[in-house]
Amino acid sequence: DRRIRGRVAIVRARCERFLPIADRLPLDPDAVEMARLIRTKIPEIIETCLGHCRLATETERRILLDNLAASLEAVGDDAERRRPALMQRLTVDFEVQRADLAQRTAQDPLSPI
């Protein structure tokens, strides 16, 4: 169903935006746990749902897939909510590095050069 595929595509995009940021913060337990959930639990629930769909009627299959999409959307929404805070942490690290470089390369006003 095209509608379900569209919903799942949005979830995939959200997770793909989240994972690289989470991977750069390996000491953040929430980011690590969310990344693990995305990488392991999502494939598991999809496989389970598809297994049930093989045995289901068309109506049951539609319900199963709609419920799957809703569960995946909850994960995607959570990843999207968490991403800005994680990105901000990466940005803070970047700004600290920039300040360090600026300090190291600043002209010393007392230097004769």
Long-range contacts (C-beta under 8 A, 24 or more apart in sequence): 1-62, 1-65, 4-65, 4-66, 4-68, 4-69, 7-69, 7-72, 7-73, 8-69, 8-72, 10-73, 10-76, 11-69, 11-72, 11-73, 11-75, 11-76, 12-76, 14-76, 14-77, 14-79, 14-80, 14-83, 15-42, 15-75, 15-76, 15-79, 17-79, 17-80, 17-83, 18-79, 18-80, 18-82, 18-83, 18-86, 21-83, 21-86, 21-87, 21-90, 22-86, 24-90, 25-86, 25-89, 25-90, 28-86, 28-89, 30-82, 31-82, 31-86, 34-78, 34-79, 34-82, 37-75, 38-75, 38-79, 41-75, 42-72, 42-75, 45-71, 45-72, 46-72
